[in-house]
Amino acid sequence: MVNVGYALIAAACGLLVLIVAAIRPPTLGRALRLPLLTHLGRRSFFVYLWHALIGQTIIQQWTGPGWTIVSWSDPLIIIAGIGATWLAAMLSWNFFEAPLISIGRKFAY
């Protein structure tokens, strides 16, 4: 698997992307324009960059270092971390990213 398997998986995925790009099925385009997916896509880079820091901060503030899941209520901390990350991503999009993008679209380069 290490020597050839990952390369075959990557090649198969690349071939699949090429086929889908060449065919351009209309249902795929409609599905990718769903409001939920565009909402997720606009905030995904912030979530990618900041999820670990925000989640770790919430967990350490509520439980301290060395946290483990020992009861049924402990996953609520994870849900709180996800919610805080998403709230921060929405605030970043509304007050920072979207205004900068709209300013950038005014200039031709």
Protein Blocks (a to p, Z undefined) as FASTA:
>chain_A
ZZmmmmmmmmmmmmmmmmmmmnopaklmmmmmpfklmmmmmmmmmmmmmmmmmmmmmmmm
mnoghiacfbfklmmmmmmmmmmmmmmmmmmmmmmmmmmmmmmmmpcZZ
